[in-house]
Amino acid sequence: MRKSYTISEFKKSRHPIYKPTYYLVVVAEYRKKCISEEMHIRLKEIAKSILECFNCGLIEMNGEEDHIHLLFEAPPQVQLSKLINNFKTVSSRYICKEYAEEVAKYYWKPYFWSNSYMVFSTGGAPLEVIKNIAKIKALNRASRFLFNFKASFIHICLLILCTYKTTPKVFLSYLVKKTLKQTLV
């Protein structure tokens, strides 16, 4: 059943009333595992400041050594491509400047992010479901050596989770049964 929203949950500007939330995944160049915990903290600060400049709000941020996930709200006037390219450019410059020694181990050119990214609208799915993606990702990290899932498969599974509005526990138990069944065959 779809959640009904109250008017207080929406943002307002001069004419529109809106509530668009977006989920962004940005990958390090060549998927190098170069993002440390300290860099994650700094990237979160950078993301907050850049999103504030565009009148957006950061809801959640997490990631792994080779990519980050951002869940944010943006007004309808914001061009997502410009926002994302601005974030990638500014954060890359800050990270390459502030963590020059760490980054130099992986990259000899001043690049940090891959040219590609993935962004999608949460499509009215409850934010609790979207925030549970972080919990699923943490469980995935713990079980990756068993199942050896590829990142693209995980993202597809997360989209399925949001579409069918199931709980992460039910979804993961289904995935484990399905994977074990395929391994035994």
SULDAHU-V849162 format. One record per backbone hydrogen bond with DSSP energy under -1.0 kcal/mol. NH is the residue of the N-H (numbers start at 1). CO is the residue of the C=O. Records with the same first field share a line. If there is no record, write none. Layout:
BEGIN
NH = CO, CO
END
This chain:
BEGIN
9 = 6
10 = 7
11 = 18
13 = 16
18 = 11
22 = 72
23 = 120
24 = 70
25 = 118
26 = 68
28 = 66
29 = 112
31 = 28
32 = 29
34 = 32
35 = 65
40 = 36
41 = 37
42 = 38
43 = 39
44 = 40
45 = 41
46 = 42
47 = 43
48 = 44
49 = 45
50 = 46
51 = 47
52 = 48
53 = 49
54 = 50
55 = 52
56 = 51
57 = 73
59 = 71
60 = 71
62 = 69
64 = 67
68 = 26
69 = 62
70 = 24
71 = 60
72 = 22
73 = 57
74 = 20
78 = 75
83 = 79
84 = 80
85 = 81
86 = 82
87 = 83
88 = 84
89 = 85
90 = 86
91 = 87
92 = 88
93 = 89
94 = 90
95 = 91
96 = 92
97 = 93
98 = 94
99 = 95
103 = 99
104 = 100
106 = 103
107 = 103
111 = 109
114 = 27
118 = 25
120 = 23
122 = 21
125 = 122
130 = 126
131 = 127
132 = 128
133 = 130
134 = 131
136 = 132
137 = 133
138 = 134
139 = 135
140 = 136
141 = 137
142 = 138
143 = 139
146 = 143
147 = 143
148 = 144
154 = 150
155 = 151
156 = 152
157 = 153
158 = 154
159 = 155
160 = 156
161 = 157
162 = 158
163 = 159
164 = 160
166 = 161
171 = 167
172 = 168
173 = 169
174 = 170
175 = 171
176 = 172
177 = 173
178 = 174
179 = 175
180 = 176
181 = 177
182 = 178
183 = 179
184 = 180
185 = 181
END
